[in-house]
Amino acid sequence: MCLLDHIEKIIEISKKYGITKSLVRGKCYLNYICTKLDISPVQAVLFSHFMEKSDERCIHISEIAESIKCSKVRIIKYMNDCEELEKKRLIRCRRDDDGISYRIPRNVAESLRKNNGFVPENNENLTISALFIVLERIFDERSNNELTYNSMKAELLDLIAQNMHLEFCKKIMSYKFRNGTLVLLLCFCHLFGNNNDDNIGAHDIEFLYDRKFLFSEVKQGLSDGSHSLMEGKFVVHTNDDGFVNSDSWKLSDKAKKELLAEMNIKGKRNYQKNLILFNSIKPKKMFYNERETGEIKKLISLLKDKNFCKIQKRLDKKGMRKGFACLFSGPPGTGKTETAYQIARETKRNIMMVDISETKSMWFGESEKRIKEVFEIYRTAVENSKIAPILLFNEADAVIGKRKEFSSSSRSVDQTENTIQNIILQEMENLSGILIATTNLTQNMDKAFERRFLYKVTFDKPGPENRMGIWHSLLPGLAEESAKELSSRFELSGGQIENIARKTEVDDIINGGRHPEVTRLSLDTLVAYSKAETLNEPTNSKKIGFAHE
């Protein structure tokens, strides 16, 4: 019998005999559950009934009482056991206008389905960056009403106690604040450390408190300066055009210096925000010609962490640059960006995506700051990651083009663009991680950039054979004759064929699912869509003499 089988037996016995008798009659099943989950027999019975309702978002204790033949008054006796189950993160508790309710977290249900005991994440001996990630998770759960105030407070105190090797934890405990004040200070640290928030209003901290009167007291103390965090100069009012705003606060420079010295806040800021996790990237079959296949396989091999570390050590030992800059060039829709994604997935590297438009600003000097910040953030990401992420400049034509010659009539915009390019060139010299840039136009690339890309992969439009493979991959029901005809007639890229496949899905939805199989699609429709993708440019005039029914 697996764990869920034992839980099912306990549900059956306790429904029939109640919780007290089930402790005797279901002893053999309870022993298995208790050992597997490290909980008491009473907790095992309660947890089994929570599991029976695991598909519900809100499980009320009155429902559990009814299920185990227990009065609503008597069930209060078992609330301490519910709190223990919550401490072990086997159940989650929320308090709202409807009172207290519970739910089974998805990861708990998934562990039990695999017949594994659930082990909460180990938060001991974390790095400062990892600790702030856990802080964010705890405050997010509280914000979503998945933690009571007391549970949140207990988790925060445990987190600090488990990481007293960090200066942050040592320092924050040295202030000897009351627990409620400590929670609020941790929240301010989280809002600045994770979100770079220097303008915190009442709405940003209201979620912390179960009771409105407690929040009102805290808000009043922060507004009039009587709160201990204000008196100790850990939190200060913000300023609007030189005037103090008593309804808005921020972590003071003193607090930032004392508490966050371990963190490169400027560099760390929001690097996780633009991070694409490798395990979130879906596998996708790619179609390359023979040359492309060899070059991509080589890149994947050298970027696998074991090989990459060896290569970097060797290069560093010989005084050579150890960063890897790769250029993917070719016409639109040929798979450059998707290849970068698939390389990241196969090498287990996250991607830090750079939005080129965000690096450009109308304000003089701001664009240069933004591009510098991109690399500062990336350096911090490399330092705080076990496996260095990939810095991806997608559609980088705008920042790696030929630099302009200066003259008396040069525009300030041209000068700014040259400055940005010089910054990128210098950063590529000092790169310690992996940069991939994609571009459609290599003929316009500055020679200085060309020299700094160690690996350059040119993506060609797919040939007839690869086009057939893409057609079949995206439209599996397409007849062989149709795929062959479309491949020979239209020299489409993979991206264009994907657009056509998406249009057929839209057609199917609009038609109410009357065409569930691609084989029912009219070949004339696919031809029309193919013409539209090439903007109706003249192609092979050969007439197609057949169509699907």
CORMOVEN-V849737 format. One line per field, one symbol per residue. phi: phi as a letter, one per 20 degrees, with the letter a starting at -180 (. if undefined). A space follows every 50 residues. Layout:
phi: ???
This chain:
phi: .egffffffffffffednfffffefdgfffgfffffdlcegffffffgff ffdfeefcdeffffgffdlcfffffggefffffffffemeccdccbfene bcbeffffgffffemdfedfgedeleffffffffgffffffffemecfff fffffffffffecffefgffffffflffgffffffffffffefedledbd dgffdfffdfdffffffffffffenefffffemeccfecdlndfdfdbcb ffffffffedffdegfffglfffdedfffeeffbfddcffffgfffgffg ffefgffgfffffffffemefdeddcddcqfgnenfffffffffffeldf ddedegffedcfegnffffffffgffffgffffddfdgfeedeelegfdd fffeeebfeffffffffffffffffffffefddcdcddbecefeefgffg feefdcdedefffgffffffgffecgeffgffffffffedeeefffffgf ffffffgfffemmfcfdffefffgfffffffffellffcgegeeebbff
